[in-house]
Structures are given as structure tokens and as C-alpha cells.
Amino acid sequence: MVKVYFRLRKGWKRLNKDAQQQVGHYLLTQRRDNGYLNAGGKVDDYYTQFGKVLEAVQRPEKALWLPKKSLIVKESMGRDTIYGQFFAFLSGDNYIIPEASDISHMTSTAVCCVLTMQHQTGKALDTSLIRWLKARQDKTGGFHASEMAPVPDLLSTAVALFTLRLIGKHPLPATSFIEAHWLDMGSFAPTIFDEYSDVEYLFYGLLALGSDE
């Protein structure tokens, strides 16, 4: 989590002053007394985690957000999934590193979860997963979520860039791709065809910027 935080800080520092002010304003519009809004406009504990981290990205003195208990996960990310095991790993709970027996049916983010867990626990990295992940990056610098995904997206790009840097690999530059997803509201769009955002995608935008070298 600390490594993620410093990549977020690096992404934040890459923004010019006007963009930083826009981000700060956007966060305020998404915050309520009891938490942060989700994509549907309701206060949501899962999205509040992203909001709190982003507050600390702007103001390092608030960087006491590192979890002391299990992270809140979406209902669709049950503990029996790769994502559930990854969140358990981040939280220090009991976890099992999933076996990637059929990567053709996996997503880029799931592959990143497995590679990160392998790296952080000192296990040998699955070279087939690395090759598969690097093949998901197209000439724009963005990463596709799967072999069938028609366009690259910001979530897959942020997580893939971070993971490949973490394990010492060198993806193509993605600055132009990331900048193309910037919205004047002070956040980032999920894909080039979207004009909406939320605090989760602001997180991914800054993570992508901070992981792009």
C-alpha cells in the first residue's frame, strides 16, 4: 500500500497547479459528512476508501490511512475470487495466491493481482502472465482489460503500469493515453468514450500518471 501511495503522490506532482486545484475542487464535490459518493451519487464505504487516500495524496500529513483492518471490497469481489484474495493479502488477512491456470479467461487486473502477490511474497514470477499482460498494451500506451476488450481503459492501464514497474518490467510510455482521459471537472474518464468519473477513477488516473515513466 505504501508503494501505491508514493506512485499516487508522484502522479499528483505531475499535474500542473491548475489541474491540482481542479482535483481538489472535484474531491470536495464528492465528499459528504459521512463519506464519499459512488458512481450512483450515494455515500459508499468502498468509494470512501479511495476518497480518504486521495485526501492524503494532496496532504501527506493525513497519510495515516494505511488500513489496520480488512479493506472494504465490493460485493462482486467475494473472498473466493482473485480480487478477494488480493484484498485479504493487502489487509494482512489469511490469503491464498491463486493459480493462473487459464489466463485467456482472466482480466488484466486479475493478472496484476497474481503477479503482485507473487512479487511481494518472494515467489517466482509466472513469466506467461507477464507476457500476456504486456501483450495487452496497445500503441496508445493504454492496456486492454482482456484479449476481447475493444479499447484500452484507465483502470487496466493504471494497474498494469504499476504492476510492471513493481516487478521491474518496462511498459511503453502512456502519458498521452492518460492525458486523453482527463476531464475538466478535475478527474479522469474510464475510457476515451466516457464523459463521467468518480473518486475511484481519479485514483486510477493519478496512479497511472505516477507509474508512467
N, C-alpha and C positions, 0 to 999 in steps of 0.2 A: 504493500500500500504506500509506503514511503517513496518508492521509486515512481509510482504513478503520480504522487503529489508533486514531485520535482519536475516531472515532464509537463504537468499541468501548469506549474509556475513558469516554466520555460516558454510554453505556448502563450501564456498571458503576457509575458515580457516582449514577445514578438509583435504584439498588437501595438499600433500607434496610440497616442494619448486619446484621440477622438474615439477610437474603437473601444478602448478600455472604459471610457465614460459611458458609451452605449451599452456595454456589457453590464456595468454597474447598475444602470437605469433599468435594463431588462430584468435583472435579478430582483430588483425592488418590485416590479410589476407582478412577479410570480410568487412573491412571498406574502404569507398571511401570518397572523399571530401564532397560529398553531401548526405552521409548516409551509411547504411549497406545493404549488399546483401541479397536477399531472397534465397530460395532453388533453384531457377532457375538461379541464378547468376546475377540478376538485382537489382539495388538500389530500395528499397521498404520502404515506410514510416512506415508500420506496423512492419517490422523487425528492422527498425532503433530504434524504441522504446526499443526493447529488448537489442540492442547493447548499447544504452546510459545507460540503467540500469546496464548492466554488467560492463561498464566503472566505474560507481560509486561504484560497489561492490569491484573492485580492489583498487579504490582510493576514500575513503569516503569523501574527500574534494570536490568531484564532486557530492555529493548526494543532489543536488538541482533539481533533475529530477522529483520530485513528481508533477504530472500534475495540472495545473491551469485551464485547459480546457478539453473538452471531449477527451478521448483516441481514437486513430485511431483503427478501427476494420476492420477485413476482410469483403469483400463484402458478404460472405456467412453468416456473423453474423449480420443480419439486426436487427434493433431496436425492431422488433416484435418477436424475438427469446429470449430464456432464456439467451443466451450469450450477446445479445444486451442490455437486461435489466441489466445484471450484469455489463457490461462496463459503462452503464449510472450511476449505483449505485456507482462505483468506482470514476467516474468523478464528482459526486455531481449533476448530472442532474436529471430530473424527471424520476422516475422509478416505476415499479410495481413488487412486489415479486411474481413470477409465482407460480401457484398451481401445485403440483406434483400429478395429478390425476391417472396417469398410469405409474409407474416407470419402468415397464417391457419394455417400449419403450424408456426409457431415457438412456443417457450415464453416465458414472461415473463423467465426468467433469461437465455435466449439473446438476447432483445431488449435486455436491460440490458447484456450484454457488448458488443453492437454500439454502443449509444449511448455507453457509457463510453469505448470506443476512439475513437469519433468526437470526443468532447469533449476527451479528453486529447491528441489529436494535432492539434487545431485545425480539423478538418474540419467542414463544415456538418452540423448535426444533421438526421437524417431525421424530418421532422415527422409522417409517417404512423406511424412506430414510436412516437413519443411519444403520439400519440392512442390507438393500440392499447394501449399499456401502461397509460395512465391509465384506460382503459375496463375493465381487469381488476380494478380496486379496487371492492369492494362496500361496502355501507353499514356494515359492521362495521369497516371500515378495512383489512381484510386483502386481499391480492391473490391471484387465482386463477392457477394455473400456465399455463392455456391457456383458450381460449374454451369448451372442453368440460369443464373440471375442475369437479366438482360443488361443492366447498368450497374456500375460500382456505386456503393453507398458510403456515407460518412462513418457509420458505426463500424462496419467491417474494416474500413481504411484505418481508423484510429487504433483499433485493437491490433490489427495486423502490423502496422508500423511500430507500435510499442513493443509487441512481442518479438519481432525480428531484430529490433535494436537490442532488446534484452538478451537475446541468445547469441548476439554477435554477428548477425547476418546484415546484409546491406541492400534494402529495397531501393527501387527507383525513387527519385525526388517526387514529392506530391504537393508542393506548395501551391501550384496553380490550381490543382483539383480542389484543395481545401478552400482557397480563396473564392472559388466559384460558388461555394455553398454558403458564403457569408450573407447574412440578411441585415438590412439597415436597422432592424429592430434591436440589434445587438446580440444576435445569436446565429446559429448555423442550421441550415436545412438538412433533412435526412438524405435527400437525393437532389440532383440538379433540377428535377421537375417539380419540386415542392416549394411552397412559399410559407410554410409554417415551421414552428420549432417549439421546444420546451427546454427545461433545465438539463435534461439528460443529454440532449443533442448539443447544448452549449458545452457540456463536459466533454463530449466526444470531439468537438471542434478544437478545443484547446489541447486535448490530449494528442490529437493528430498533429497540430502545429508544433507541439513540443517534442514530438517523436520524429519529425521530419528534418533531416539534416543533409 
